[in-house]
Amino acid sequence: MITQERPDTPLAAAGRKPVVNDPDNTAWRWPVFDAEDKAAVAQVLERPGRELYAEMALFEKELCEYFDCRYALSTNNGTAAIHSAMHAIGLAPGDEIITPSYTYWATSLAARLCGAIPIFADVQPDSANIDPADIARKITPRTKAIIVTHLWGMPCEMAEIVSLAHRYNLKVIEDASHAHGAEYHGRKIGTWGDAGCFSMQASKLLPSIEGGFLLTNDSDLYAKACALGHYTRVPADHDWANLNSTGLGYKYRIHPCATALARVRLRKLDEQNRVINRRVEKVIARLEQLHGLRSFPVPSGMRRVYYQFEMIYDERATGIPKQKVIDSLMAEGARVAHERYPLQHEQPVYRRSEFWTRPPEPPASLPACEEIIPKIIQLPTFATCKERVVDEYIAAFEKVWANLKTLAV
Ligand SMILES: *Cc1c(COP(=O)(O)O)cnc(C)c1O
């Protein structure tokens, strides 16, 4: 049952019953593991020692089938996959890699592990993804590669980015940790660059609690990624195969229980994305009718997924501060939040020269991301809740908007 009240009745903040009846916060509940997931993990624990790792090869084969690519290398987390990709493309001390600032720290900070320098690019305001025009401006003779993040599940402009990379002979790494199952012009995200890196940390769309993987069609890149963190796995015909007794000093092998869980979750990924997309799109269709609220438009040719669901609130259009709107939504039981990623170019680690082969010199300002982030309202993705809760969130927004004038100071 949705609210019986008219949308313009006084807000719950003023002492009425909240519109959203979700005391256990099921709107945000993720991940939820079912009996099949649990059985897959339990099965691993029953195996004799030498068979404990049997599922790793199966999982990697299934990844290649799902993503339609030649090589998949599972890792103990997404950060390890990114480090492996950077190493495997030959990123070397002093090299520059162009990266978004608006992303999780692993995207840009992994460059440090190769002695390389992250160069921060700004975003496109319509997607909050890295801006190809700003990438082009930041290319120097030292630039070796570009890493992009498909932020919150929205594909980056891969055709433009890949063609820019070809023009300047740069490698492209995709951090696809938010975008399991997304597509760009019919091809899976994570297979557009030289390497695609994915996290399977618990919050991600393909959760193995901890875990990750790297995808590539390049046999040399794959072999070098194996050498970094997977001793014994360099293919015999590769020049680095004689490193197989040691590797290069890291150990990035995935946990067998995580592999078992990931195999089951991969089979459910498309259906789960369909549920999330349908619910989020239903919310967007209604909330975009509200003055001063809009979503990130999905360009044609892109199939985005929702690792996170964000809308943009323009307080100049309504005259009501975002914090007041959030407080009112929360009082109605709709749990919404400000954006959560700190911008990388503002972080102290990039300003402490002792950790770098040469000081990174991050930009003082990246105006487009600094402008968009304060406007973001983060909503749940409704991945596992009852449909009723989705409708109640819509009702809560409509009620707050019907009362917006009463929030003016
Ligand atoms: C989660 C995440 C990572 C890191 O993955 P871990 O598995 O936590 O190491 C990297 N990049 C992005 C964009 C992420 O969201």
The ligand as an ORCA input file, in Angstrom:
! r2SCAN-3c Opt
* xyz 0 1
  C      35.562     -1.351     -6.365
  C      36.383     -0.626     -7.353
  C      37.739     -0.921     -7.584
  C      38.559     -1.809     -6.722
  O      38.130     -3.051     -6.601
  P      38.487     -3.912     -5.289
  O      37.928     -5.236     -5.654
  O      37.801     -3.257     -4.131
  O      39.970     -3.915     -5.154
  C      38.393     -0.257     -8.589
  N      37.784      0.672     -9.322
  C      36.503      1.005     -9.138
  C      35.883      2.060     -9.993
  C      35.763      0.379     -8.128
  O      34.499      0.742     -7.911
*
